[in-house]
């Protein structure tokens, strides 16, 4: 069976939410968590593709990006390990529009014991294609790294790799990614998915997703403002 390049997300009559609102709201949540000294801080730099000098990079929680030189980093919840996406200049993956292969590495916080976990590769099925990695995220126990890879025309794909074995798997379609670090849903994901109304048209909505990729429910049931969405994410991590 041939897999279409358009993501086959479920149809829905839920109102639409623009992806930029989700990104800004996630950024607001990350800033609030950082100001409280919490362990879970969202990688807002990789979401906005904001680059800054390498010397400015420092640990401010388990997720912090340095996009200098085509790299994106995340720090494990215990602060001991770094996940890093590395560019592969000139090495491309054959997709409808060619994309840089990229690689995902893990290493000690001081840069020692570097190990390549995943390298971009082509596949006939978009969900198995690996290219253009970004937004790495550690699970609460540090044993799994989630990341986004290019996939369909309308959606990227969430993948996961086991840090110990290097075993990689597809999780779900998604255009943004947040790993819940605490509370009842610790280890679950909040993923912005591109979905379709039954009557036509499409929308991007944040969904609560299991580590295996099963969508449990939309995070909100109406189009929220930035503050409302940030509060909903904070409330989710506070659930016991």
C-alpha positions, -999 to 999 in steps of 0.1 A, spaced: 0 0 0 14 34 -9 13 61 18 1 95 6 22 126 12 -8 143 28 -11 134 65 -42 113 71 -53 130 103 -89 125 116 -116 149 104 -131 172 130 -155 201 135 -133 217 161 -126 254 155 -92 263 140 -62 276 158 -33 291 141 1 274 147 19 307 155 -4 312 185 5 278 198 42 286 194 39 319 212 18 303 240 43 275 245 70 301 247 51 320 274 48 287 294 85 281 291 93 316 303 70 312 333 85 279 342 120 292 339 112 322 362 98 297 388 130 277 386 111 246 374 129 218 357 109 216 325 116 245 302 104 244 265 129 248 237 114 280 223 145 289 204 142 259 181 105 267 175 112 302 164 145 293 147 162 321 167 199 319 165 223 334 190 261 332 196 273 299 210 289 317 239 254 328 250 242 292 253 238 280 288 216 255 307 183 270 319 164 238 324 161 205 306 155 220 272 175 249 258 185 255 222 216 267 205 208 269 168 243 283 159 259 263 131 227 244 123 226 227 158 197 224 182 203 212 217 182 199 247 194 191 282 181 160 301 160 165 332 189 156 355 212 181 337 238 154 328 232 148 292 227 168 260 208 159 229 220 177 198 208 180 162 237 184 139 236 197 104 249 176 75 260 202 49 256 188 13 241 155 25 204 155 14 174 132 17 153 126 -14 118 139 -7 93 159 -29 116 188 -20 151 177 -9 159 182 27 191 181 47 197 147 63 208 160 98 218 138 127 208 134 163 236 130 188 237 125 226 266 133 249 276 142 284 270 179 295 308 185 291 307 172 255 324 138 264 311 104 253 294 117 221 272 91 203 252 94 171 217 80 176 199 88 143 209 99 108 185 112 82 174 86 56 149 84 27 119 61 27 88 57 5 66 62 35 66 98 49 63 86 85 95 66 81 114 93 63 140 110 85 153 145 75 155 180 88 155 172 125 146 198 151 130 204 185 146 175 205 129 168 238 139 144 266 114 122 284 111 128 322 134 98 329 159 109 303 156 75 286 139 87 254 145 116 231 116 129 210 122 150 179 105 164 149 114 153 114 101 165 80 74 142 66 43 153 47 35 186 29 12 198 56 28 182 87 61 172 102 64 139 122 72 132 158 98 104 163 113 89 194 147 72 199 157 51 229 189 65 243 204 32 254 197 11 223 194 37 196 161 21 185 140 48 166 103 48 160 76 70 145 51 84 171 26 107 154 21 136 129 29 169 145 42 204 138 53 213 174 63 192 204 62 195 242 69 166 266 49 168 298 76 166 326 54 162 357 20 154 370 -6 128 360 4 130 323 42 130 328 58 114 298 29 123 275 32 147 246 14 179 236 16 180 198 1 205 173 -15 184 146 -29 195 112 -64 182 110 -95 186 87 -131 196 93 -157 173 80 -172 201 59 -139 211 44 -109 233 55 -82 225 81 -68 236 114 -38 231 137 -48 222 172 -28 211 203 -35 175 212 -25 154 243 -8 123 229 5 92 246 42 82 243 30 56 217 13 82 196 -24 78 205 -43 111 206 -63 113 238 -80 146 235 -75 182 223 -59 203 250 -86 229 246 -121 228 231 -123 264 217 -98 287 200 -78 301 229 -57 332 234 -20 329 241 -25 333 279 -53 307 279 -32 281 261 -2 287 283 -24 283 314 -39 250 300 -4 236 295 7 246 330 -25 231 344 -19 199 326 15 195 343 -1 203 376 -26 175 374 -21 148 400 
